[in-house]
């Protein structure tokens, strides 16, 4: 803050501590004049050039202090404690010692935990778990197929008794052996057998098998697509799928396209 000496018009920079000892009166260091600094007190200097600071009237009604930052609590019929003066704090006087009395502002007090806070924590945790479950369900194929996360999920499901969804990975099915022979009971039928291994680390559904019969020139003579129900009769086995690392035998019955069919091919979808 700034104030101006009325005798020599010297402008001084001061703080609130300099106004306390003499109730706002200060002494000019230049001309030794004692004056009330509140009369020309200013927070900022006006633009130059200036000669005098604006003077304030000091005979008005006291303004009301409206912005409170702290107010201690007191009982309705009990006055606020007043610190004793040095004159009253003499031996023999029955004066109360308030030296250990402290007040903590409301903004500095530690908030009390209530049931609303606990409820909000529970709700937030439940929402986060629900969001995580939705993301896990949306990415379930990736998580089950992951070599690190998949076994952990399988172990967890084994404990709680749940079943992981089957993830189709036909590229990890390997045809180990295949054979074709005349059907033993159908005159114009063929019996095709295949040994297939699941190289994946997780169980996957039985694939859709496509068998193509061709002649010696590679010309396609016949083709058929077999759904899992066509070659796996047990519904429970189909539901469990082909376990990871397991080998299974598949048997297919097809109609004989004639003596020209000398080659056949498998594919998995």
C-alpha positions as CSV (number, residue, x, y, z in Angstrom):
1,X,0.0,0.0,0.0
2,X,1.0,3.6,-0.5
3,X,0.5,6.9,1.4
4,X,1.6,10.5,1.0
5,X,3.0,13.0,3.5
6,X,0.9,16.2,3.4
7,X,3.9,18.4,4.3
8,X,6.4,17.5,1.6
9,X,4.2,15.3,-0.7
10,X,6.6,12.4,-0.4
11,X,5.0,9.1,-1.3
12,X,5.9,6.1,0.9
13,X,5.3,2.4,0.5
14,X,4.2,0.6,3.6
15,X,2.4,-2.5,4.9
16,X,-0.4,-3.1,7.4
17,X,2.2,-3.7,10.3
18,X,3.4,-0.1,10.0
19,X,-0.2,1.3,10.6
20,X,-0.9,-0.7,13.8
21,X,1.4,1.0,16.5
22,X,-0.1,4.5,16.3
23,X,-3.6,3.7,14.9
24,X,-2.6,4.7,11.3
25,X,-0.3,7.6,12.1
26,X,3.2,7.6,10.8
27,X,6.2,10.0,10.8
28,X,7.6,11.4,7.6
29,X,11.3,10.5,7.3
30,X,11.9,13.5,5.0
31,X,10.3,16.4,6.9
32,X,9.6,14.8,10.2
33,X,5.8,15.5,9.9
34,X,3.4,13.2,11.8
35,X,0.3,12.4,9.7
36,X,-2.5,9.9,9.5
37,X,-1.5,7.5,6.7
38,X,-5.1,6.4,6.2
39,X,-6.1,9.7,4.7
40,X,-4.2,9.0,1.5
41,X,-3.9,5.2,1.7
42,X,-3.9,3.6,-1.8
43,X,-3.5,0.0,-3.0
44,X,-1.9,1.2,-6.3
45,X,-0.2,4.4,-7.5
46,X,-2.1,6.4,-10.2
47,X,-0.6,6.7,-13.6
48,X,2.2,9.3,-13.8
49,X,2.5,12.2,-13.8
50,X,0.7,12.8,-10.5
51,X,1.2,15.3,-7.6
52,X,-1.2,14.2,-4.9
53,X,-2.8,10.9,-4.0
54,X,-6.5,10.9,-3.5
55,X,-7.5,11.9,0.0
56,X,-10.1,9.9,2.0
57,X,-12.5,11.3,4.6
58,X,-11.8,9.8,8.0
59,X,-15.0,11.0,9.8
60,X,-17.5,8.6,8.2
61,X,-19.4,5.7,9.8
62,X,-17.3,2.5,10.1
63,X,-17.9,0.1,7.3
64,X,-19.2,-3.4,7.9
65,X,-16.8,-6.3,7.6
66,X,-18.8,-8.8,5.6
67,X,-16.3,-11.4,4.3
68,X,-15.7,-13.7,7.3
69,X,-12.9,-16.3,7.2
70,X,-13.2,-17.6,10.7
71,X,-15.8,-17.4,13.6
72,X,-15.3,-19.7,16.7
73,X,-18.3,-21.6,17.9
74,X,-19.7,-20.7,21.4
75,X,-22.6,-22.0,23.5
76,X,-25.8,-19.8,23.3
77,X,-25.5,-18.7,27.0
78,X,-21.8,-18.7,27.2
79,X,-19.6,-15.7,26.1
80,X,-16.6,-16.2,24.0
81,X,-13.3,-16.6,26.0
82,X,-11.2,-13.4,26.2
83,X,-7.5,-13.6,26.6
84,X,-6.4,-12.0,29.9
85,X,-4.4,-8.9,29.9
86,X,-0.9,-8.7,31.5
87,X,-2.3,-6.6,34.3
88,X,-4.9,-9.2,35.2
89,X,-2.5,-12.1,34.9
90,X,-0.8,-11.5,38.3
91,X,-0.1,-14.0,41.1
92,X,-3.1,-14.3,43.4
93,X,-5.7,-13.4,40.7
94,X,-8.2,-16.2,39.9
95,X,-7.6,-15.8,36.1
96,X,-8.3,-18.6,33.6
97,X,-5.3,-19.5,31.5
98,X,-6.3,-19.6,27.8
99,X,-2.8,-20.0,26.5
100,X,-3.5,-23.6,25.4
101,X,-6.7,-22.7,23.7
102,X,-6.6,-23.1,19.9
103,X,-9.1,-22.7,17.1
104,X,-9.0,-24.6,13.9
105,X,-10.6,-23.0,10.9
106,X,-13.4,-24.9,9.3
107,X,-11.6,-25.3,6.0
108,X,-8.6,-26.9,7.9
109,X,-10.6,-29.4,9.9
110,X,-10.5,-33.0,8.9
111,X,-13.9,-33.9,7.3
112,X,-15.9,-36.5,9.2
113,X,-16.7,-39.7,7.3
114,X,-20.4,-40.3,7.1
115,X,-22.6,-43.0,5.6
116,X,-23.0,-40.9,2.5
117,X,-19.3,-41.1,1.8
118,X,-19.3,-44.8,2.3
119,X,-22.3,-45.2,0.1
120,X,-20.6,-43.2,-2.7
121,X,-17.5,-45.3,-2.4
122,X,-19.6,-48.5,-2.7
123,X,-21.4,-47.1,-5.7
124,X,-18.2,-46.0,-7.4
125,X,-16.6,-49.4,-6.8
126,X,-19.7,-51.2,-8.1
127,X,-19.7,-49.0,-11.3
128,X,-16.1,-49.7,-11.9
129,X,-16.6,-53.5,-11.5
130,X,-19.5,-53.3,-13.8
131,X,-17.5,-51.4,-16.4
132,X,-14.7,-53.9,-16.1
133,X,-17.1,-56.8,-16.5
134,X,-18.6,-55.2,-19.7
135,X,-15.1,-54.6,-21.2
136,X,-14.1,-58.2,-20.3
137,X,-17.2,-59.6,-21.9
138,X,-16.7,-57.5,-25.1
139,X,-13.1,-58.7,-25.3
140,X,-13.8,-62.2,-24.1
141,X,-12.4,-63.9,-27.2
142,X,-9.1,-62.0,-26.9
143,X,-8.8,-62.7,-23.2
144,X,-9.7,-66.5,-23.5
145,X,-7.2,-66.9,-26.4
146,X,-4.4,-65.1,-24.6
147,X,-1.8,-67.6,-23.4
148,X,-1.3,-65.8,-20.1
149,X,-4.8,-64.6,-19.2
150,X,-6.7,-67.6,-20.6
151,X,-5.3,-70.2,-18.2
152,X,-6.0,-67.9,-15.2
153,X,-9.6,-67.4,-16.4
154,X,-10.0,-71.2,-16.8
155,X,-8.6,-71.8,-13.3
156,X,-11.0,-69.2,-11.8
157,X,-14.0,-70.7,-13.6
158,X,-13.0,-74.2,-12.4
159,X,-13.1,-72.9,-8.8
160,X,-16.5,-71.1,-9.1
161,X,-18.0,-73.6,-11.4
162,X,-18.6,-71.4,-14.5
163,X,-17.7,-72.2,-18.1
164,X,-15.7,-70.0,-20.4
165,X,-17.1,-69.2,-23.8
166,X,-15.7,-71.2,-26.7
167,X,-13.4,-69.2,-29.0
168,X,-13.2,-70.4,-32.6
169,X,-9.6,-70.6,-34.0
170,X,-9.8,-72.9,-37.0
171,X,-6.3,-71.9,-38.1
172,X,-5.0,-73.8,-35.0
173,X,-6.7,-77.1,-36.0
174,X,-4.2,-79.6,-37.5
175,X,-5.2,-82.5,-39.7
176,X,-3.0,-85.4,-38.5
177,X,-4.3,-88.3,-40.6
178,X,-7.2,-89.0,-43.1
179,X,-8.5,-92.0,-44.9
180,X,-11.4,-92.9,-47.2
181,X,-12.9,-96.3,-47.8
182,X,-16.0,-97.9,-49.1
183,X,-18.9,-97.7,-46.7
184,X,-19.4,-101.1,-45.0
185,X,-23.3,-101.0,-45.1
186,X,-24.2,-98.4,-47.8
187,X,-23.6,-99.6,-51.4
188,X,-22.8,-96.3,-53.0
189,X,-21.4,-94.6,-50.0
190,X,-17.9,-93.6,-48.8
191,X,-16.6,-93.5,-45.2
192,X,-14.1,-90.7,-44.6
193,X,-12.2,-90.6,-41.3
194,X,-9.9,-87.8,-40.1
195,X,-7.7,-87.3,-37.0
196,X,-7.6,-83.6,-35.9
197,X,-5.7,-82.0,-33.1
198,X,-6.4,-78.7,-31.4
199,X,-3.0,-76.9,-31.2
200,X,-4.6,-74.0,-29.2
201,X,-4.2,-73.7,-25.5
202,X,-7.9,-73.2,-25.0
203,X,-11.0,-75.2,-25.9
204,X,-12.7,-74.2,-29.2
205,X,-16.0,-75.3,-30.8
206,X,-16.0,-78.1,-33.2
207,X,-15.5,-76.6,-36.7
208,X,-17.6,-76.7,-39.8
209,X,-15.7,-79.2,-42.0
210,X,-15.7,-78.9,-45.8
211,X,-14.7,-81.9,-47.8
212,X,-14.0,-81.6,-51.5
213,X,-13.6,-84.7,-53.8
214,X,-11.7,-84.2,-57.0
215,X,-10.4,-86.2,-60.0
216,X,-6.8,-86.8,-61.1
217,X,-6.7,-83.4,-62.8
218,X,-7.9,-81.5,-59.7
219,X,-11.3,-81.0,-61.1
220,X,-13.9,-80.7,-58.3
221,X,-16.4,-83.5,-58.5
222,X,-18.3,-83.1,-55.2
223,X,-18.3,-80.9,-52.1
224,X,-20.1,-81.0,-48.8
225,X,-20.0,-78.9,-45.6
226,X,-20.5,-80.8,-42.3
227,X,-21.9,-79.0,-39.3
228,X,-20.7,-80.1,-35.9
229,X,-24.0,-81.9,-35.3
230,X,-23.4,-84.0,-38.4
231,X,-20.3,-85.7,-37.0
232,X,-20.6,-85.3,-33.2
233,X,-23.8,-86.9,-32.0
234,X,-23.4,-86.1,-28.3
235,X,-24.8,-82.6,-27.5
236,X,-22.8,-82.4,-24.3
237,X,-19.5,-83.1,-26.1
238,X,-20.4,-80.4,-28.7
239,X,-21.1,-77.9,-25.9
240,X,-17.8,-78.5,-24.2
241,X,-15.9,-78.2,-27.4
242,X,-12.6,-79.6,-28.4
243,X,-10.1,-79.1,-25.5
244,X,-6.8,-77.4,-26.0
245,X,-4.1,-79.8,-27.1
246,X,-6.6,-82.7,-27.5
247,X,-6.9,-84.9,-30.5
248,X,-10.3,-86.2,-31.9
249,X,-11.4,-88.6,-34.6
250,X,-14.0,-87.4,-37.1
251,X,-16.1,-89.7,-39.3
252,X,-18.0,-88.5,-42.3
253,X,-20.4,-90.4,-44.6
254,X,-20.6,-89.2,-48.2
255,X,-22.0,-90.5,-51.4
256,X,-19.5,-92.0,-53.8
257,X,-19.2,-89.8,-56.9
258,X,-17.7,-92.6,-59.0
259,X,-14.3,-94.0,-59.9
260,X,-13.1,-90.6,-61.1
261,X,-12.8,-89.4,-57.4
262,X,-9.2,-90.0,-56.5
263,X,-8.4,-87.1,-54.2
264,X,-10.1,-85.3,-51.4
265,X,-9.3,-82.2,-49.3
266,X,-10.3,-80.9,-45.9
267,X,-10.8,-77.4,-44.6
268,X,-12.1,-76.0,-41.3
269,X,-14.3,-73.0,-40.7
